[in-house]
Amino acid sequence: MLRHIALIACLALGATASAITPGDLPNYGTINNDAGNAAFVAMLPALNAAFANPPGSAGSTFFEQSTYDAGWDVRIWFISHDSDYPNALGVATTAGDATTGTIAFPTGAGRTLGDYIDITTGAAGSPFVLTNHPDAAHTWWADSSLNADCLSHLQWSLVGIDATSWWYALALDDQFDGGDRDWNDLRVAFQFTQKVATPEPGTWALIIGFAGIAAVLWRRQQLALG
């Protein structure tokens, strides 16, 4: 019964949401490319391994969480885009409200591996994707209850921790009502680097709730891989 009520509420929310285009929102700034960045290159195998086990597959470590915590410099790296939809990626200050968002990549089309954008506000953020296809304009969040079809379309996976940063894969499945569930429509990496003095990596999970949840999943994955 409660699930039925939640589904009705979710569908009602989606029905009342208005379409937003990337042109309606500000941009973070200039997109650069640093495909040879040593930290990025070192993390690529782990990112590709995560994407090879998308949500719903055996061994997948992807999960939903709408918002990451404040206190981080964020660099978003472009990995790949395989969709007929433009798929603009943005980050909102309020989950579920794209009008509070800023666009990172106005479209996934034409982007190159290693393209990146920096977010240095230190604020909490909620990633979202605007499909804005002529036949289907939708806004997808990493929380099923915020999506118009009440299905999961955007999920995270913690893929690694280096000397300065936490790295997450973010995968998109962009088709309304399920589609092909291939989770390759847009793939990016989020690199989180703490803005203040950096504690030992072992203590970060105690400080950052978002990282703490994912760290458990990542450690389980490492144990599973033996």
PyMOL commands that set and color helices and strands:
alter all, ss='L'
color gray80, all
select helices_A, chain A and resi 2-16+22-24+38-51+98-100+144-146+176-178+201-207+209-225
alter helices_A, ss='H'
color red, helices_A
select strands_A, chain A and resi 32-33+72-81+88-92+101-105+115-119+126-130+139-141+154-161+165-172+186-194
alter strands_A, ss='S'
color yellow, strands_A
deselect
rebuild
show_as cartoon
